[in-house]
Structures are given as structure tokens and as C-alpha cells.
Amino acid sequence: MTSTVLKPSLLCTNCGIPQDSECFDVSGFADVPLLNSDAVLLTHFNLHHQYCGVLEFFSQYSDAFARDPSQVETTGLLWLLLVNGRPLYPYVDVESILNPWGVGSFGIRLRLPEAARVEFSVRRTGNPALTIKRVGARLSGRYWFNEG
């Protein structure tokens, strides 16, 4: 008869995330890009080789929303949440403030693949009379060494 010794779980019993996980929290601001120009990178985070993680929260900022909280529509701006250069579903074709800056909004739990690059950008697609002059973005989550 052989006996096996079970290793204690390295996962949190509540959330399933490894107990040695680290946090990331990055943010940035920029002027609104010119009409029909390239997207402006607001913030990003790179996971190292052999690290994976979870995006737990993102938030957006516009100076128009900061002045008037009813200004959630950002018609003429396309917010781009990308992982490894691809849109992160379900956050595609976003033209409004979904998670306002400074407001405890909706948390998410989207798995990030090993060595992922997460980016939050904005592109100006139209509306020459846009009153928004400054935009910002924040990304936060957790990452850990992938032993698998």
C-alpha cells in the first residue's frame, strides 16, 4: 500500500487565484487625438514570460464627464481595450464611459494569457465639434507565476 502526501493548495479557497499573486494598477492621461489619426495609448501593462493573470477593473476619464456626470456618451471617440493587440470581448466598439474614473463601478474578472500585453487606448473617429479635450484610463488586476 502506498500513501501519498497532498500538498496544501496554493489557491485561495474564496477566489481561486494563487496566494502568491501580485497586483498591478496603471493609469495614464492624454489629449484627445486628432480626427482620423492613430489611436493614443493611455496606459498598458505587460505580463512577464511565464506569468498569467486577471484583469479585475478598468476605468475611463474624460474632462467633460468630470465637469458634468451626465456626459457619459463620448460619440466620436472609440475606447480600445486590447490584449495582445486584439479587442477584449465584450468591450469592443465602446463609445461611452462604462466605468467612470473615481467611481467604484463594476468589477470584472477576465483571464489574461501568459505574457499578455494589456492596452487601453482611444481613437477619434468623428464628431469635429467634440467638447472633450482630455481622456484617461486605468487598468488594475493580479498576476502570478504560471507553473503549468
C-alpha positions as CSV (number, residue, x, y, z in Angstrom):
1,M,0.0,0.0,0.0
2,T,1.4,3.4,-1.0
3,S,0.5,6.6,0.7
4,T,0.5,10.0,-1.0
5,V,1.1,13.3,0.7
6,L,-1.1,16.0,-0.6
7,K,0.4,19.4,-0.9
8,P,-1.6,22.3,0.6
9,S,-3.4,24.2,-2.1
10,L,-1.7,27.3,-3.4
11,L,-5.0,28.7,-4.5
12,C,-7.2,31.0,-2.5
13,T,-10.3,29.0,-1.4
14,N,-12.5,32.0,-2.0
15,C,-11.4,33.3,-5.4
16,G,-9.2,30.5,-6.9
17,I,-6.3,33.0,-7.5
18,P,-2.8,31.8,-6.4
19,Q,-1.9,33.1,-3.0
20,D,1.4,34.5,-4.2
21,S,-0.3,36.7,-6.8
22,E,0.9,40.4,-7.2
23,C,-1.3,43.4,-8.1
24,F,-0.9,45.8,-10.9
25,D,-2.5,49.2,-11.2
26,V,-1.5,51.5,-14.1
27,S,-3.1,54.7,-15.4
28,G,-2.4,57.5,-17.9
29,F,-3.9,60.6,-19.5
30,A,-3.6,62.3,-22.9
31,D,-5.1,65.0,-25.0
32,V,-7.8,63.7,-27.3
33,P,-6.3,62.6,-30.6
34,L,-6.9,64.4,-33.8
35,L,-9.7,63.4,-36.1
36,N,-8.8,60.2,-38.2
37,S,-5.4,59.9,-36.5
38,D,-3.9,56.8,-34.9
39,A,-5.1,55.7,-31.5
40,V,-3.5,57.2,-28.5
41,L,-2.2,54.7,-25.9
42,L,-3.4,55.8,-22.5
43,T,-2.0,53.0,-20.4
44,H,-0.7,49.5,-20.6
45,F,0.7,46.6,-18.6
46,N,2.9,43.7,-19.7
47,L,2.9,40.3,-18.0
48,H,6.4,38.8,-18.0
49,H,7.2,35.4,-19.6
50,Q,5.6,32.6,-17.7
51,Y,3.2,34.9,-15.9
52,C,-0.6,35.0,-16.4
53,G,-3.3,37.0,-14.6
54,V,-6.7,38.5,-14.3
55,L,-7.9,41.9,-15.3
56,E,-10.1,42.9,-12.4
57,F,-11.0,46.5,-13.2
58,F,-10.8,49.3,-15.8
59,S,-11.9,52.9,-15.7
60,Q,-12.1,55.8,-18.0
61,Y,-11.8,59.6,-17.7
62,S,-12.9,62.5,-19.8
63,D,-12.8,66.1,-18.7
64,A,-16.4,66.5,-20.0
65,F,-17.6,63.8,-17.6
66,A,-15.5,65.3,-14.8
67,R,-17.4,68.6,-15.2
68,D,-20.8,67.0,-15.8
69,P,-21.5,63.4,-14.7
70,S,-24.3,63.1,-17.3
71,Q,-21.7,63.3,-20.1
72,V,-21.2,59.5,-20.4
73,E,-21.6,59.4,-24.2
74,T,-18.3,60.0,-26.0
75,T,-19.6,60.0,-29.5
76,G,-16.7,60.4,-31.8
77,L,-14.3,58.6,-29.5
78,L,-13.7,54.8,-29.7
79,W,-12.2,53.3,-26.5
80,L,-10.0,50.3,-27.2
81,L,-9.3,47.7,-24.6
82,L,-6.8,45.3,-26.2
83,V,-5.0,42.1,-25.1
84,N,-2.1,41.2,-27.3
85,G,-3.4,43.6,-30.0
86,R,-6.9,42.1,-30.1
87,P,-10.1,43.7,-28.7
88,L,-11.0,42.3,-25.4
89,Y,-14.6,40.9,-25.6
90,P,-17.1,42.1,-24.6
91,Y,-15.5,45.5,-24.6
92,V,-15.5,46.2,-28.3
93,D,-16.7,49.3,-30.1
94,V,-17.1,51.2,-26.8
95,E,-18.2,54.8,-27.3
96,S,-19.2,55.8,-23.8
97,I,-17.9,55.9,-20.3
98,L,-18.7,52.4,-18.9
99,N,-16.6,52.7,-15.7
100,P,-16.1,56.3,-14.7
101,W,-12.8,57.4,-13.1
102,G,-13.0,57.6,-9.3
103,V,-16.3,55.8,-9.1
104,G,-16.5,52.3,-7.6
105,S,-18.0,50.7,-10.6
106,F,-18.4,47.2,-12.0
107,G,-15.5,44.9,-11.3
108,I,-14.6,42.3,-13.9
109,R,-12.6,39.0,-13.9
110,L,-11.2,38.5,-17.3
111,R,-8.3,36.0,-17.6
112,L,-5.1,37.2,-19.2
113,P,-3.0,34.7,-21.1
114,E,0.7,34.1,-20.3
115,A,2.9,37.1,-21.2
116,A,-0.1,39.2,-22.2
117,R,0.1,42.9,-23.0
118,V,-3.0,44.8,-21.9
119,E,-3.6,48.2,-23.5
120,F,-6.2,50.9,-23.1
121,S,-6.3,53.4,-26.0
122,V,-8.6,55.9,-27.5
123,R,-9.2,56.8,-31.2
124,R,-11.1,59.7,-32.6
125,T,-13.5,58.6,-35.2
126,G,-15.7,61.6,-35.9
127,N,-17.6,64.5,-34.3
128,P,-15.5,67.5,-35.2
129,A,-17.3,69.5,-32.5
130,L,-16.2,67.2,-29.7
131,T,-16.0,69.1,-26.4
132,I,-13.8,66.5,-24.7
133,K,-10.2,67.7,-24.6
134,R,-8.5,65.2,-22.1
135,V,-9.0,61.5,-21.6
136,G,-7.6,58.9,-19.3
137,A,-7.7,55.2,-18.5
138,R,-6.8,52.9,-15.6
139,L,-6.2,49.1,-15.5
140,S,-5.8,47.0,-12.4
141,G,-5.6,43.3,-11.7
142,R,-3.5,40.5,-10.5
143,Y,-0.7,38.3,-12.0
144,W,1.2,35.3,-10.9
145,F,3.9,32.8,-12.0
146,N,2.3,30.1,-14.2
147,E,3.8,26.8,-13.0
148,G,1.9,24.8,-15.7
